């Protein structure tokens, strides 16, 4: 078997080793850096909670606002209207699938590039700003059928950008944690994200009950302003990370690999993992399947609540707040369990609970 090229010397295995390089020597991480890192989750969670899952996509983009006027005026139980709404949901599902494929092919290579060049924080900044711009772009999704595909495409682009940004964000975890605290710090980040989502959703509820202070919200203006507000939120609350968390050193100083060559390196990395660290290989496969399922939950959780369970707009948002409260508290607690009982035990219990609850909901609906 031919020897892999020299460019694979600093591959995924060595990146994994970085996480555990100081397992015998505990280092001090300033609390300011830990909190600043966790605030990025707070900054970007409204894109997932408010834009993708519960408000903009579920209550606006796949609603009758984007149906022709003659179809939108039909009764809600009209087969014609139901079919038209189903077409919108299918269209949104199509672009979500395309976004998932783009994430599959782009995220590993872009993460590898940032790893080698020591530019995780720089690329995180770039993709965070791009995420804010996609939210600003949603302001132009007017409540007219012609704007549906534009809105779906912007959401798909935002989902891709968010996931790639998340790769660089997660890579910074080694800068703000130690092997003994990685679970707790990771759980703090997730918890901060869910709390940020709760606060953003509460603001949306408050504006809704206040009837937007008498503002004319025709043509979807309320939802479009929500998107702009989420973009501003992303920029403001991501500042602490960029100010206080240091850039990690490159994993391969002086080495440079082109974009397309990175795919060759990636294949060698995967092959080497399969040969030498097979449990890690299977973990990555399982993680990919899990994340794909999670993306489906995020994309259609609010849609299912509104369409399949008949939740009204306020009900969907209250459901979102409740879900974020439970998720936020659970992730903070689970992070501590991770450090105490190990990641595998926490993952198995969480996934088993998720599957059981899903079957119960399906059976009794």
Secondary structure as GFF3:
##gff-version 3
##sequence-region A 1 365
A	DSSP	three_ten_helix	6	10	.	.	.	ID=ss1
A	DSSP	alpha_helix	12	19	.	.	.	ID=ss2
A	DSSP	alpha_helix	31	46	.	.	.	ID=ss3
A	DSSP	pi_helix	47	54	.	.	.	ID=ss4
A	DSSP	pi_helix	56	61	.	.	.	ID=ss5
A	DSSP	three_ten_helix	64	66	.	.	.	ID=ss6
A	DSSP	alpha_helix	69	72	.	.	.	ID=ss7
A	DSSP	alpha_helix	79	117	.	.	.	ID=ss8
A	DSSP	alpha_helix	120	137	.	.	.	ID=ss9
A	DSSP	three_ten_helix	138	140	.	.	.	ID=ss10
A	DSSP	three_ten_helix	145	147	.	.	.	ID=ss11
A	DSSP	alpha_helix	148	171	.	.	.	ID=ss12
A	DSSP	three_ten_helix	172	175	.	.	.	ID=ss13
A	DSSP	alpha_helix	182	209	.	.	.	ID=ss14
A	DSSP	three_ten_helix	211	214	.	.	.	ID=ss15
A	DSSP	three_ten_helix	218	220	.	.	.	ID=ss16
A	DSSP	alpha_helix	221	244	.	.	.	ID=ss17
A	DSSP	alpha_helix	259	276	.	.	.	ID=ss18
A	DSSP	alpha_helix	278	307	.	.	.	ID=ss19
A	DSSP	alpha_helix	313	341	.	.	.	ID=ss20
A	DSSP	alpha_helix	343	364	.	.	.	ID=ss21
###
